[in-house]
Amino acid sequence: MPALTEAETNEFLSERGVLMRVAVVREDGSPLVTPIWFLHEDAAIYFTPRKRSEWFACLRRDARVALCIDEQSQPYRKVLAEGEAELVYDIGHDDVWRERYRRIARRYVPPEAADAYLRNTIDQPRGLYRLPLGSAVVKTWRMPQAGEPGEGIWHHRYYEEGAAFRNRE
């Protein structure tokens, strides 16, 4: 499948309403995946766990994350990123980055609802994390678009020996 160009990646990560799934590692080594809101700014993905969330505790102990940002309809754009999340602001510093949080909320709900959401949850302490994309392992792809070859879109390693699409490259 074709990789997204930098422009396509930036456009996709800026679209309203697209959820991200963040995967972290529990203390026992098992994975924990949580769908959350995010913001793409300054060549990084920003996200905000609440103080009492399980995944915040996981991040405090082990900052390794895997992020999955994708869409349900064609062209099925996908962005996967793996790396070490950075705690930008810990609990107790919410006022410093509240405008960034407002921008996160406004990606998912209308401005008035986002402002109401902030007012209604202002007493819920949060941290602010980011994953700088420049230091992460990032993979992107989408389905071929008009004029692009549609056969053999998967890498040949996915096809069994002798498969019809395997040798068409």
Buried (B, 14 or more C-beta within 10 A) or exposed (E): BBEBEEEBBEEBBEEEEBBBBBBBBBEEEEEBEBEBBBBBBEEBBBBBBEEEBEBBBBBEEBBEBBBBBBBEEEBEBBBBBBBEBBBBBBBEBBEEBBEBBBEBBBBBBEEEEBBEBBEEBEEEBBBBBBBBBEEBEBEBBBBEEEEEEEEBBEEEEEBEEEEEEBEEE
